[in-house]
Amino acid sequence: MSGSAPRGGLPDALEHVAQAHRAHHPRADLAPLRRAYLLAESSHRGQMRKSGEPYITHPLAVTLILAQLGAETTTLTASLLHDTVEDTDVTLDQVRAEFGAEVAYLVDGVTKLEKVDYGAAAEPETFRKMLVATGDDVRVMTVKLADRLHNMRTLGVMRPEKQARIAKVTRDVLIPLAERLGVQALKTELEDLAFQILHPESYAHTREIMRAHTAGPDPLRAVADAVRGVLRDSPVGAEVQVRPRHALSVHRAVKKRGPLGPCDFGRLLILVEDDADCYAVLGELHTCFTPVISEFKDFIAVPKFNLYQSLHTAFADPEGRVAEVLIRTRRMHRVAEAGVIALGDPHRRAPAEDAADPADAAGGADRPAGAREGEAERVDPTRPGWLSRLLEWQSDAPDPDTFWAHLREDLAQDREVTVFCGGGTLHLPAGATCLDAAYARYGPRAHTCVGARVDGRLTTLGTVLRDGDALHLLLAPEGASGPSPDWLDHVRTPAARIAVRRWLEAHPEGGTPAEAAPAPVADGSGPGGAGRPSPAPGAERAAVAVEQPDRPVRLARCCTPVPPDPVTGFPVRGGAVTVHRDACAVAGRMTASGRRPVPVRWEAGGGGCRVTLLAEAFGRPRLLADLTEAIAVQGAAVISADVEPPREQRVRHRYTLRLPDATALPALMRAMRGVPGVYDVARATRPVV
């Protein structure tokens, strides 16, 4: 293959790439592509692929794949050169000098990924590097995906065992990454190629089913004609296409539904100009046909984690044929097919859709200037939330094997749920719980999560979230609470699991600071001064001034004294001492009956305590939920709760609570009084019998 070309013209071999590129970027500057091709062709000259073709056919094919998806000039330039530094005498410094730092960075990033197939032991660290490179510039991953697609197309020249190994890595890691980057065009072809290699019998059977279906007229085309007729009479300009399912999609549909119906081998795609037209088309379809309501999904109002937007619906026509429909704008369609590739250069501050694509915008640096300066000013839609989460937890993974296991597990989640939380949206894998959402939303601060409300109702932290849930997380003050070992049973995402495990390892004593118990001490004399308190089962501790300072001490349940309440102790059976508040009616009765009190005082420094509070309120919906939330936010743990039947629209709540610090009681009571409808909160005492 010759690299010669007319002066200033394009080599013949580059024409297909240029045509595909200009279809998306009419004013693009093709000079960098010409120079990159000539360098790549001369560098690879004499090298052959295992198929017997000149090696230059590979970077050309990879570049054509990306050009057809709408990649900008910088990506295409790097794609043409992506094997030169690895396989020829060309150095990275040469690439940087000729094409700029941005192209050099992409070539270097892809080069570091080239060893991904060489040995299972190297895979974890290689993929860790791949994620880091992708996080810095997602275009590194898009070149790698196109590179893998062309290699998978030509995999038949390799030994079967190597084909299987490459196909497994493609299936387990690269295809899920393509899905998450939204590059559906690459993903679907990679899926079919891996399916053919790893499951040849199922693939052959599926292809036979598809051939049998295409042997006759396709009823979905008749349905499409009916839809065109309906939309022709509407004010919306729309294009209706039939989108056949690919092989793996048909295979999955057969496994899920059994034999497919006449319209199940494809879907209708309706393209319009703007968002409002999407909903107008939806209204026309649901008016003129019978909608299948359970199939409706609005991914325009709530896009998927990979930027995908469309309306999904299904309807039955008068003959009973059910057709699935996708409705989207043309821009949504470009993003649905090409994902992040359709979004262009993530480092350009003010991109213009048809602007020229200078390949050498940055000079003399190891990283494009746009990624260093003005980082805060630019919004990078190619750095989606799932990628940020992967980058965060991969840096915390303690070893490569743990990282590899968590990566495969995370990528194996082929479905996600969207949850509304904290004024924004969270995209979580299906099966994620409130705890997973807490760590995704708040990071390490989620250690203090004490409760959650889903759609306004209190629920457990291990509740599995559903698509569209509105989640409100309840956090205690810093240090007032922490994870318990059973949290590991309720987290599904690697980030949450690693964070919980690290906290538990740092706190081997277990429990939380909220479980600390208070300790009043003796106010007396005797050998040794202050006595050593002995715990009573399930009660807080105190010490008294008696001749034997080691007598067990309990805090009375009738008045639940807390520091700095004035308190008095009374001897009880068994030699123990029970401590009451001075104002307690039971203490008054005991004094009146002639019982001798024992002076006690609180230990300096205080500590945790248990207290019973009565909340008086006007009855209303969600009162219990709001009160419980106010308690949890203050860091108190509910030991027991009781609600009396309403009387004259008034209701009384009794809570027995454990506080991490007795000094927090006034703030807790103020917070409870601040709940709408609550008109009084007081310490509880038992009536004297």
Phi, psi and omega per residue, in radians:
M1 nan 2.194 -3.046
S2 -1.524 2.503 3.082
G3 -1.715 0.028 -3.102
S4 -1.217 2.648 3.137
A5 -2.750 2.692 3.049
P6 -0.989 2.599 -3.118
R7 -0.964 2.138 3.131
G8 1.392 -0.137 -3.140
G9 -1.622 3.116 3.141
L10 -1.706 2.457 2.997
P11 -1.039 2.594 -3.130
D12 -0.989 -0.673 -3.083
A13 -1.103 -0.351 -3.069
L14 -1.663 -0.048 -3.040
E15 -1.070 -0.762 -3.116
H16 -1.087 -0.695 3.110
V17 -1.116 -0.779 -3.106
A18 -1.095 -0.732 3.140
Q19 -1.112 -0.772 3.135
A20 -1.127 -0.672 -3.107
H21 -1.194 -0.759 -3.124
R22 -1.190 -0.415 3.089
A23 -1.088 -0.527 3.122
H24 -1.741 -0.537 -3.068
H25 -2.317 1.419 -3.002
P26 -1.037 -0.524 -3.073
R27 -1.803 0.335 -3.108
A28 -1.156 2.528 3.077
D29 -1.473 2.008 -3.062
L30 -1.562 -0.053 -3.104
A31 -1.025 -0.736 3.110
P32 -1.069 -0.630 3.117
L33 -1.132 -0.721 3.123
R34 -1.061 -0.839 -3.119
R35 -1.125 -0.688 -3.140
A36 -1.154 -0.717 3.127
Y37 -1.102 -0.809 -3.107
L38 -1.069 -0.685 3.106
L39 -1.180 -0.775 -3.127
A40 -1.143 -0.755 -3.106
E41 -1.114 -0.773 -3.131
S42 -1.201 -0.603 -3.114
S43 -1.256 -0.679 -3.101
H44 -1.547 -0.028 -3.074
R45 -1.007 2.288 -3.102
G46 1.651 -0.321 3.086
Q47 -1.466 2.459 -3.116
M48 -2.185 2.604 3.025
R49 -1.452 2.890 -3.137
K50 -1.119 -0.374 3.092
S51 -1.331 -0.170 -3.129
G52 1.684 -0.063 3.141
E53 -1.469 2.697 3.025
P54 -1.009 2.490 -3.029
Y55 -1.089 -0.522 -3.087
I56 -1.055 -0.353 3.115
T57 -1.118 -0.450 -3.129
H58 -1.258 -0.996 3.098
P59 -1.048 -0.540 3.063
L60 -1.118 -0.768 -3.127
A61 -1.148 -0.722 3.116
V62 -1.078 -0.751 -3.131
T63 -1.166 -0.638 3.100
L64 -1.131 -0.705 3.097
I65 -1.008 -0.818 -3.119
L66 -1.204 -0.656 3.118
A67 -1.109 -0.705 3.129
Q68 -1.127 -0.468 3.117
L69 -1.516 -0.110 3.061
G70 1.701 0.327 3.119
A71 -1.098 2.600 -3.128
E72 -1.430 3.023 -2.944
T73 -1.080 -0.665 -3.116
T74 -1.054 -0.775 3.130
T75 -1.110 -0.742 -3.133
L76 -1.149 -0.657 3.103
T77 -1.088 -0.821 3.115
A78 -1.120 -0.616 3.136
S79 -1.112 -0.749 3.098
L80 -1.062 -0.534 -3.056
L81 -1.762 0.097 -2.888
H82 -1.164 -0.350 3.109
D83 -1.825 -0.062 -3.022
T84 -1.174 -0.774 -3.104
V85 -1.201 -0.564 -3.130
E86 -1.376 -0.666 -2.932
D87 -2.021 -0.013 -3.117
T88 -2.343 -3.052 -3.129
D89 -1.425 -0.062 3.134
V90 -1.165 2.351 3.124
T91 -1.793 2.846 3.118
L92 -1.139 -0.585 3.097
D93 -1.114 -0.633 3.092
Q94 -1.134 -0.776 3.120
V95 -1.059 -0.747 -3.121
R96 -1.122 -0.743 -3.118
A97 -1.149 -0.637 -3.057
E98 -1.500 -0.623 -2.967
F99 -2.135 -0.095 3.103
G100 1.729 2.894 -3.040
A101 -1.185 -0.556 -3.082
E102 -1.170 -0.837 3.095
V103 -1.084 -0.740 -3.142
A104 -1.063 -0.688 -3.138
Y105 -1.122 -0.743 3.132
L106 -1.151 -0.759 3.120
V107 -1.067 -0.756 3.136
D108 -1.121 -0.725 3.136
G109 -1.095 -0.756 3.128
V110 -1.198 -0.672 3.131
T111 -1.018 -0.689 -3.139
K112 -1.163 -0.331 -3.135
L113 -1.603 -0.083 -3.000
E114 -1.200 -0.383 -3.096
K115 -1.544 0.202 -3.027
V116 -1.057 -0.453 -3.066
D117 -1.682 0.017 -3.002
Y118 -1.718 1.435 3.016
G119 1.653 2.300 -3.106
A120 -1.142 -0.551 -3.098
A121 -1.109 -0.537 -3.095
A122 -1.515 -0.212 -3.028
E123 -1.063 -0.813 -3.097
P124 -0.990 -0.869 -3.102
E125 -1.202 -0.596 3.114
T126 -1.114 -0.762 -3.136
F127 -1.271 -0.500 3.027
R128 -1.078 -0.794 3.092
K129 -1.092 -0.643 -3.141
M130 -1.095 -0.727 3.126
L131 -1.133 -0.727 3.139
V132 -1.107 -0.773 3.121
A133 -1.104 -0.710 3.125
T134 -1.143 -0.658 3.129
G135 -1.128 -0.595 3.107
D136 -1.282 -0.650 3.122
D137 -2.744 1.890 -3.022
V138 -1.102 -0.318 3.139
R139 -1.131 -0.431 3.048
V140 -0.997 -0.787 -3.108
M141 -1.233 -0.612 -3.127
T142 -1.159 -0.664 3.073
V143 -1.134 -0.710 3.134
K144 -1.107 -0.697 3.133
L145 -1.144 -0.754 3.098
A146 -1.135 -0.661 3.078
D147 -1.062 -0.770 3.126
R148 -1.169 -0.644 3.141
L149 -1.079 -0.816 -3.141
H150 -1.149 -0.658 3.090
N151 -1.124 -0.664 3.111
M152 -1.183 -0.595 3.096
R153 -1.095 -0.521 -3.055
T154 -1.944 0.425 -3.035
L155 -1.302 -0.261 -3.068
G156 -1.078 -0.312 -3.122
V157 -1.427 -0.111 -3.105
M158 -1.673 2.898 3.107
R159 -1.130 2.576 -3.095
P160 -0.973 -0.690 -3.100
E161 -1.167 -0.609 3.101
K162 -1.277 -0.649 3.048
Q163 -0.987 -0.790 -3.106
A164 -1.136 -0.708 -3.121
R165 -1.132 -0.795 3.134
I166 -1.146 -0.681 -3.135
A167 -1.153 -0.617 3.133
K168 -1.174 -0.773 3.096
V169 -1.096 -0.685 3.104
T170 -1.069 -0.804 -3.116
R171 -1.163 -0.736 -2.990
D172 -1.418 -0.521 -3.014
V173 -2.173 -0.905 -3.012
L174 -1.254 -0.691 3.099
I175 -1.121 -0.806 3.057
P176 -1.048 -0.623 3.089
L177 -1.165 -0.686 3.074
A178 -1.079 -0.678 3.084
E179 -1.095 -0.773 -3.094
R180 -1.249 -0.482 3.052
L181 -1.445 -0.066 3.072
G182 1.372 0.199 -3.069
V183 -1.536 1.322 -3.030
Q184 -1.135 -0.610 -3.118
A185 -1.062 -0.708 3.076
L186 -1.282 -0.721 -3.055
K187 -1.071 -0.811 -3.059
T188 -1.158 -0.686 3.119
E189 -1.217 -0.694 3.073
L190 -1.067 -0.684 3.125
E191 -1.063 -0.817 -3.124
D192 -1.146 -0.679 3.137
L193 -1.165 -0.744 3.096
A194 -1.174 -0.691 3.103
F195 -1.037 -0.757 -3.130
Q196 -1.109 -0.661 -3.100
I197 -1.384 -0.742 -3.021
L198 -1.479 -0.448 -3.124
H199 -2.377 1.165 -3.019
P200 -1.063 -0.634 -3.121
E201 -1.209 -0.786 3.111
S202 -1.122 -0.662 3.117
Y203 -1.095 -0.796 -3.131
A204 -1.103 -0.720 3.122
H205 -1.098 -0.734 3.136
T206 -1.128 -0.757 3.121
R207 -1.076 -0.612 3.113
E208 -1.163 -0.701 3.086
I209 -1.075 -0.729 -3.120
M210 -1.192 -0.682 3.111
R211 -1.129 -0.702 3.129
A212 -1.102 -0.656 3.139
H213 -1.184 -0.740 -3.084
T214 -1.340 -0.131 3.131
A215 -1.185 -0.452 3.133
G216 -1.972 -3.104 3.114
P217 -1.151 2.521 -3.105
D218 -1.592 1.973 -3.121
P219 -1.118 -0.386 3.132
L220 -1.143 -0.490 3.097
R221 -1.206 -0.603 3.066
A222 -1.168 -0.674 3.084
V223 -1.124 -0.696 3.115
A224 -1.062 -0.697 3.102
D225 -1.094 -0.687 3.118
A226 -1.135 -0.681 3.116
V227 -1.150 -0.717 3.107
R228 -1.042 -0.695 3.120
G229 -1.103 -0.708 3.121
V230 -1.138 -0.792 -3.068
L231 -1.311 -0.388 3.116
R232 -1.116 -0.544 -3.132
D233 -1.564 0.038 3.131
S234 -1.763 2.857 -3.126
P235 -1.370 -0.002 -3.081
V236 -1.634 2.251 3.016
G237 -1.454 2.118 -3.051
A238 -2.475 2.594 3.043
E239 -1.951 2.283 -3.096
V240 -1.948 2.168 3.127
Q241 -2.150 2.719 2.980
V242 -1.780 2.166 -3.107
R243 -1.925 1.787 -3.139
P244 -1.142 2.580 3.020
R245 -1.273 2.599 3.039
H246 -1.535 3.031 -2.932
A247 -1.014 -0.875 -3.094
L248 -1.137 -0.591 3.100
S249 -1.112 -0.733 3.088
V250 -1.106 -0.775 3.134
H251 -1.017 -0.794 3.134
R252 -1.151 -0.685 3.138
A253 -1.124 -0.683 3.123
V254 -1.147 -0.742 3.139
K255 -1.131 -0.595 -3.096
K256 -1.424 -0.731 -2.990
R257 -1.873 -0.280 -2.952
G258 1.516 -2.771 -3.134
P259 -0.939 2.351 -3.067
L260 -1.418 2.608 3.078
G261 -1.373 3.054 -3.046
P262 -1.115 -0.452 -3.128
C263 -1.848 0.228 -3.073
D264 -1.587 0.011 -3.112
F265 -1.608 0.120 3.116
G266 -2.945 3.132 3.099
R267 -2.377 2.741 3.061
L268 -1.530 2.355 3.056
L269 -2.003 2.160 3.141
I270 -2.027 2.095 -3.106
L271 -1.863 2.313 3.140
V272 -2.308 -3.090 -3.025
E273 -1.585 -0.682 -3.087
D274 -2.449 3.028 -3.050
D275 -1.038 -0.746 -3.108
A276 -1.051 -0.622 3.124
D277 -1.119 -0.559 3.115
C278 -1.034 -0.820 -3.113
Y279 -1.265 -0.529 3.075
A280 -1.133 -0.758 3.095
V281 -1.094 -0.740 3.115
L282 -1.001 -0.782 3.121
G283 -1.071 -0.723 3.106
E284 -1.069 -0.789 -3.114
L285 -1.126 -0.776 -3.106
H286 -1.254 -0.337 3.087
T287 -1.457 -0.704 -3.015
C288 -1.622 -0.280 3.096
F289 -2.220 3.062 3.122
T290 -1.629 1.903 -3.068
P291 -1.285 2.582 2.983
V292 -1.714 1.666 -2.947
I293 -1.063 -0.600 -3.082
S294 -1.143 -0.296 -3.114
E295 -1.622 -0.018 -3.080
F296 -1.397 2.284 3.057
K297 -2.463 2.384 -3.129
D298 -1.892 1.643 3.090
F299 -1.644 0.167 2.996
I300 -1.514 -0.877 3.090
A301 -1.131 -0.650 -3.139
V302 -2.239 1.556 -3.119
P303 -1.089 2.720 3.059
K304 -1.237 2.920 -3.112
F305 -1.041 -0.395 -3.091
N306 -1.795 0.461 3.067
L307 1.369 -0.015 -3.086
Y308 -1.148 2.350 3.070
Q309 -2.353 2.326 3.062
S310 -3.018 2.787 2.857
L311 -1.687 2.303 3.062
H312 -1.923 2.338 3.031
T313 -2.666 3.077 3.057
A314 -2.602 2.643 3.131
F315 -2.569 2.828 3.038
A316 -1.916 2.340 3.116
D317 -1.513 3.085 -3.084
P318 -1.011 -0.411 3.109
E319 -1.546 0.071 3.100
G320 1.493 0.091 3.119
R321 -1.382 2.225 -3.108
V322 -1.710 2.208 -3.140
A323 -2.127 2.379 3.022
E324 -1.530 2.527 -3.035
V325 -2.335 2.417 2.964
L326 -1.992 2.284 3.131
I327 -2.148 2.169 -3.127
R328 -2.714 2.823 3.023
T329 -1.367 2.940 -3.138
R330 -1.159 -0.618 3.092
R331 -1.163 -0.749 3.080
M332 -1.016 -0.628 -3.123
H333 -1.175 -0.718 3.103
R334 -1.062 -0.748 3.135
V335 -1.213 -0.633 3.116
A336 -1.103 -0.638 -3.126
E337 -1.427 -0.749 -2.987
A338 -1.908 -0.151 3.087
G339 0.984 -2.298 -3.074
V340 -1.127 -0.384 3.121
I341 -1.085 -0.616 -3.106
A342 -1.247 -0.233 -3.081
L343 -1.576 -0.106 3.021
G344 1.406 -2.628 -3.044
D345 -1.377 2.015 -3.102
P346 -1.233 -0.203 -3.051
H347 -1.810 -0.015 3.104
R348 -1.431 2.303 -3.034
R349 -1.294 -0.652 -3.087
A350 -2.323 1.321 -3.086
P351 -1.212 2.543 3.020
A352 -2.092 2.380 -2.953
E353 -1.005 -0.706 -3.086
D354 -1.947 0.300 -3.092
A355 -1.234 2.825 3.063
A356 -1.115 2.722 -3.075
D357 -2.000 1.392 -3.123
P358 -1.099 2.212 -3.078
A359 -1.494 -0.325 -3.064
D360 -2.087 0.900 -3.082
A361 -1.272 -0.498 -3.113
A362 -1.910 2.542 -3.084
G363 -2.371 2.380 2.945
G364 1.332 0.135 -3.127
A365 -2.097 2.810 3.135
D366 -1.399 -0.243 -3.119
R367 -2.408 2.467 3.133
P368 -0.935 2.443 -3.057
A369 -1.046 -0.598 -3.107
G370 -1.094 -0.372 -3.141
A371 -1.519 -0.160 -3.123
R372 -1.821 -0.857 -3.077
E373 -1.755 2.487 3.115
G374 1.211 0.402 -3.107
E375 -1.023 -0.666 -3.074
A376 -1.243 -0.420 -3.046
E377 -1.385 -0.498 -3.029
R378 -1.599 2.561 3.050
V379 -1.811 2.139 -3.033
D380 -1.861 1.666 -3.139
P381 -1.215 -0.196 3.127
T382 -1.546 0.101 3.037
R383 -1.983 1.264 -3.050
P384 -1.203 2.892 -3.061
G385 -1.041 -0.675 -3.102
W386 -1.098 -0.626 3.141
L387 -1.204 -0.708 3.086
S388 -1.063 -0.718 3.133
R389 -1.140 -0.732 3.109
L390 -1.051 -0.752 -3.121
L391 -1.146 -0.609 -3.137
E392 -1.192 -0.883 -3.052
W393 -1.343 -0.437 3.118
Q394 -1.136 -0.547 3.131
S395 -1.278 -0.344 3.128
D396 -1.674 -0.186 -3.137
A397 -1.085 2.235 -3.003
P398 -1.215 -0.440 -3.110
D399 -2.699 2.854 -3.077
P400 -1.051 -0.648 -3.115
D401 -1.143 -0.724 3.086
T402 -1.102 -0.770 3.100
F403 -1.012 -0.820 -3.088
W404 -1.090 -0.771 -3.139
A405 -1.110 -0.770 -3.127
H406 -1.199 -0.644 3.133
L407 -1.093 -0.843 -3.135
R408 -1.102 -0.681 3.126
E409 -1.147 -0.758 -3.128
D410 -1.130 -0.763 -3.105
L411 -1.285 -0.360 3.130
A412 -1.212 -0.287 3.102
Q413 -1.261 1.824 -3.074
D414 -1.604 0.123 3.137
R415 -2.493 2.524 -3.141
E416 -2.241 2.796 3.057
V417 -2.055 2.576 3.096
T418 -1.843 2.201 -3.085
V419 -2.152 2.383 3.091
F420 -1.607 2.104 -3.018
C421 -2.630 2.299 3.025
G422 1.039 0.611 3.117
G423 1.435 0.084 3.117
G424 -2.470 -2.933 3.136
T425 -2.046 2.540 3.044
L426 -2.067 2.373 3.039
H427 -1.884 2.002 -3.034
L428 -2.185 2.672 3.092
P429 -1.153 2.600 3.096
A430 -0.985 2.398 -3.081
G431 1.668 -0.103 3.136
A432 -1.179 2.618 -3.088
T433 -1.915 3.112 3.087
C434 -1.036 -0.621 3.113
L435 -1.134 -0.735 3.082
D436 -1.019 -0.753 3.132
A437 -1.118 -0.663 -3.135
A438 -1.073 -0.768 -3.131
Y439 -1.266 -0.577 3.080
A440 -1.178 -0.578 -3.082
R441 -1.501 -0.722 -2.967
Y442 -2.046 -0.095 -3.123
G443 1.115 -2.440 -3.083
P444 -1.033 -0.423 3.134
R445 -1.114 -0.315 3.119
A446 -1.130 -0.244 3.054
H447 -0.974 -0.462 -3.082
T448 -1.647 0.172 -3.123
C449 -1.143 2.227 -3.100
V450 -2.086 -0.115 -3.129
G451 -3.092 3.042 -3.120
A452 -2.686 2.640 2.999
R453 -2.152 2.245 3.095
V454 -1.987 2.100 -3.077
D455 0.921 0.688 3.048
G456 1.518 -0.100 -3.093
R457 -1.897 2.389 3.076
L458 -1.106 2.453 -3.115
T459 -2.606 2.972 -3.127
T460 -1.395 2.775 -3.139
L461 -1.189 -0.362 3.138
G462 -1.559 0.124 -3.135
T463 -1.123 2.282 3.102
V464 -1.353 2.285 -3.075
L465 -1.491 2.579 3.097
R466 -1.968 2.781 -3.127
D467 -1.025 2.245 3.099
G468 1.577 0.002 3.133
D469 -1.108 2.498 2.987
A470 -1.732 2.020 -3.017
L471 -1.964 2.295 3.031
H472 -2.132 2.079 -3.086
L473 -1.669 2.414 3.141
L474 -1.821 2.097 -3.098
L475 -1.996 2.379 3.041
A476 -1.467 2.887 3.056
P477 -1.039 2.698 -3.138
E478 -0.960 2.301 3.084
G479 1.481 -0.167 -3.106
A480 -1.434 -0.239 -3.044
S481 -2.722 2.899 3.127
G482 -2.878 2.921 -3.104
P483 -1.075 2.676 2.984
S484 -2.015 2.792 -3.081
P485 -0.973 -0.533 -3.114
D486 -1.239 -0.172 3.042
W487 -1.068 -0.530 3.139
L488 -1.099 -0.375 3.086
D489 -1.428 -0.173 -3.028
H490 -2.066 0.142 3.084
V491 -1.958 2.519 -3.088
R492 -2.064 -0.456 -3.052
T493 -1.564 2.550 3.125
P494 -1.001 -0.708 -3.108
A495 -1.031 -0.806 -3.130
A496 -1.187 -0.752 -3.104
R497 -1.089 -0.770 -3.139
I498 -1.137 -0.738 -3.123
A499 -1.105 -0.764 3.132
V500 -1.129 -0.787 -3.117
R501 -1.090 -0.716 3.131
R502 -1.124 -0.685 3.120
W503 -1.136 -0.763 -3.130
L504 -1.128 -0.651 3.096
E505 -1.152 -0.573 3.130
A506 -1.393 -0.247 3.135
H507 -2.239 1.191 -3.038
P508 -1.139 -0.274 -3.140
E509 -1.244 -0.259 3.120
G510 1.291 3.115 -3.138
G511 1.209 -2.929 -3.141
T512 -2.335 2.823 3.073
P513 -0.971 -0.431 -3.118
A514 -1.200 -0.245 -3.101
E515 -1.540 -0.046 -3.138
A516 -1.108 2.503 -3.091
A517 -1.831 2.594 3.134
P518 -1.361 2.858 -3.111
A519 -2.550 1.601 2.940
P520 -1.187 2.637 -3.132
V521 -2.159 2.913 -3.058
A522 -1.165 2.580 3.098
D523 -1.908 0.845 -2.957
G524 -2.498 -2.727 -2.997
S525 -2.024 -2.844 3.103
G526 1.742 2.879 -3.111
P527 -1.026 2.370 3.090
G528 1.534 -0.055 3.119
G529 1.162 -2.216 -3.084
A530 -1.082 2.397 -3.114
G531 -1.366 2.788 3.055
R532 -1.599 2.020 -3.063
P533 -1.235 2.535 3.033
S534 -1.898 2.316 -3.076
P535 -1.296 2.486 2.936
A536 -1.684 2.538 -3.064
P537 -0.994 2.188 3.060
G538 1.230 0.161 -3.114
A539 -2.167 2.831 3.056
E540 -1.271 2.965 -3.032
R541 -1.920 2.680 3.027
A542 -2.575 2.946 3.051
A543 -2.373 2.566 -3.032
V544 -2.201 2.784 3.120
A545 -1.587 1.599 3.086
V546 -2.338 3.053 -3.111
E547 -1.134 -0.488 3.100
Q548 -2.016 1.670 -3.032
P549 -1.184 -0.142 -3.088
D550 -1.608 0.225 3.137
R551 -1.182 2.429 -3.139
P552 -1.136 2.549 -3.071
V553 -2.246 2.416 3.095
R554 -2.224 2.618 2.996
L555 -1.591 2.286 -3.061
A556 -1.118 2.348 3.117
R557 -1.329 -0.332 -3.080
C558 -1.230 -0.529 -3.075
C559 -2.254 -0.040 3.096
T560 0.626 1.209 -3.136
P561 -1.145 2.548 3.077
V562 -2.391 2.676 3.060
P563 -1.073 2.458 0.070
P564 -1.786 0.635 -3.131
D565 -0.952 2.403 2.948
P566 -1.111 2.252 -3.032
V567 -2.294 2.736 3.092
T568 -2.387 2.465 3.117
G569 -1.819 2.588 3.092
F570 -2.279 2.281 3.073
P571 -1.146 2.480 3.082
V572 -2.244 3.123 -3.093
R573 -1.057 2.579 3.130
G574 1.507 0.048 3.104
G575 1.498 0.027 -3.139
A576 -1.407 2.961 3.091
V577 -2.193 2.259 3.076
T578 -1.810 2.317 -3.076
V579 -1.805 2.208 3.122
H580 -2.072 2.740 2.930
R581 -1.180 2.541 3.135
D582 -1.023 -0.572 -3.081
A583 -1.487 0.044 -3.074
C584 -1.216 2.335 3.139
A585 -1.113 -0.611 3.123
V586 -1.150 -0.705 3.099
A587 -1.094 -0.704 3.106
G588 -1.087 -0.696 -3.140
R589 -1.168 -0.690 -3.141
M590 -1.140 -0.682 3.094
T591 -1.135 -0.741 -3.127
A592 -1.121 -0.503 -3.119
S593 -1.463 -0.020 3.078
G594 1.715 0.098 3.102
R595 -1.207 2.336 -3.105
R596 -1.460 2.138 3.110
P597 -1.328 2.770 3.087
V598 -2.046 2.136 -3.132
P599 -1.177 2.347 3.078
V600 -2.380 2.801 3.049
R601 -2.466 2.796 3.115
W602 -1.374 2.564 3.056
E603 -1.204 2.444 3.083
A604 -1.099 2.423 3.117
G605 1.784 -0.302 3.067
G606 1.088 -2.610 -3.104
G607 2.732 -2.951 3.125
G608 -1.219 2.865 -3.116
C609 -2.764 2.885 3.035
R610 -2.018 2.454 -3.084
V611 -2.574 2.600 3.067
T612 -1.948 2.244 -3.116
L613 -2.118 2.528 3.037
L614 -1.914 2.247 3.090
A615 -1.981 2.117 3.088
E616 -1.760 2.287 -3.045
A617 -2.641 2.807 2.950
F618 -1.416 2.336 -3.094
G619 -1.133 2.410 3.081
R620 -2.825 2.825 3.067
P621 -1.090 2.546 3.043
R622 1.186 0.201 3.138
L623 -1.092 -0.799 -3.125
L624 -1.062 -0.746 -3.138
A625 -1.097 -0.731 -3.104
D626 -1.203 -0.681 3.104
L627 -1.147 -0.757 -3.141
T628 -1.116 -0.651 3.097
E629 -1.131 -0.745 3.133
A630 -1.077 -0.675 3.111
I631 -1.147 -0.790 -3.094
A632 -1.131 -0.695 -3.126
V633 -1.099 -0.515 3.128
Q634 -1.415 -0.021 3.070
G635 1.521 0.182 3.133
A636 -1.545 2.524 3.087
A637 -1.765 2.336 -3.129
V638 -1.480 2.032 3.074
I639 -1.471 -0.767 3.074
S640 -2.685 2.735 3.131
A641 -2.524 2.526 -3.139
D642 -2.515 2.385 3.128
V643 -2.106 2.127 3.117
E644 -1.359 2.681 3.086
P645 -1.043 2.471 -3.124
P646 -1.096 2.499 3.054
R647 -2.291 2.126 -3.137
E648 0.881 0.822 3.105
Q649 1.170 0.220 3.102
R650 -2.005 2.573 -3.074
V651 -2.408 2.576 -3.134
R652 -2.105 2.249 3.092
H653 -1.933 2.359 3.058
R654 -2.048 2.136 3.137
Y655 -2.100 2.295 2.896
T656 -1.806 2.118 -2.949
L657 -2.195 2.677 2.969
R658 -1.984 2.178 -3.141
L659 -1.850 2.494 3.107
P660 -1.208 -0.392 -3.098
D661 -2.615 2.199 -3.094
A662 -1.049 -0.502 -3.132
T663 -1.174 -0.200 3.131
A664 -1.429 -0.118 -3.059
L665 -1.058 -0.839 -3.141
P666 -1.013 -0.717 3.135
A667 -1.149 -0.649 3.105
L668 -1.092 -0.790 -3.113
M669 -1.154 -0.653 3.078
R670 -1.111 -0.706 -3.138
A671 -1.126 -0.674 3.129
M672 -1.201 -0.670 3.099
R673 -1.168 -0.403 3.135
G674 -1.360 -0.136 3.106
V675 -1.263 2.245 -3.118
P676 -0.943 2.298 3.130
G677 1.701 -0.331 -3.137
V678 -1.500 2.163 -3.116
Y679 -1.949 -0.125 3.066
D680 -2.818 2.463 3.013
V681 -2.334 2.221 -3.073
A682 -2.471 2.761 3.017
R683 -1.179 2.470 -3.079
A684 -1.670 2.501 2.972
T685 -2.322 2.636 3.104
R686 -1.459 2.474 3.129
P687 -1.187 2.605 3.092
V688 -1.324 2.265 3.120
V689 -1.550 nan nan
